[in-house]
Amino acid sequence: MVSVPVPGSSRLHRLEDPIDVAIVRELSQDSRATLSQLSDRVGLSISAVQTRVRRLEARGVIIGYRAIIEPDAVGKQLAAFIEISPLDPAQADDAPERLEHLTAIEACHSVAGDSSYMLFVRVETPRDLEELIRDIRQAASVNTRTTVVLQTFYEGRPLEIAPPE
């Protein structure tokens, strides 16, 4: 069984149908697959696949499709992880909201450990990274600890989706 959040609620909905699981698995591997290709892969008619994909989208199982851009091709060759911790432990825990306007932040994760959040960022130059760190500190009143990425071997891998029991 695969658990997926129900839109607008904190409870999970179980993805139990083996065909739905197969469709989700196929789309996670290749989001550009056509309905015809999906039809061949899961053994249903094109119209049945289309109906199921629409239903999966409506239920919030499939939440979007996007192009994956090569960062170097758009000048974002410097990637880093930035751990942040509040300057004052009593301050409001609203760092994600305070940092949302900084578009160089690709991801913000709440983490266990010494830090409160782990940010993944991409910028053009070391100077841009330095400016971003300054902006993060000012916007969220946080301490930072930065780790620069030297090389990425893989990222954005599709979720491993097990067949239903």
WOWO-V718664 format. One record per helix or strand of 2 or more residues. SS is the DSSP state (H for helix, E for strand). FROM is the first residue (numbers start at 1). TO is the last residue. Records with the same first field share a line. If there is no record, write none. Layout:
BEGIN
SS->FROM-TO / FROM-TO
END
This chain:
BEGIN
E->2-5 / 12-15 / 78-86 / 105-110 / 117-123 / 142-149
H->18-29 / 35-42 / 46-58 / 71-74 / 95-99 / 126-140
END
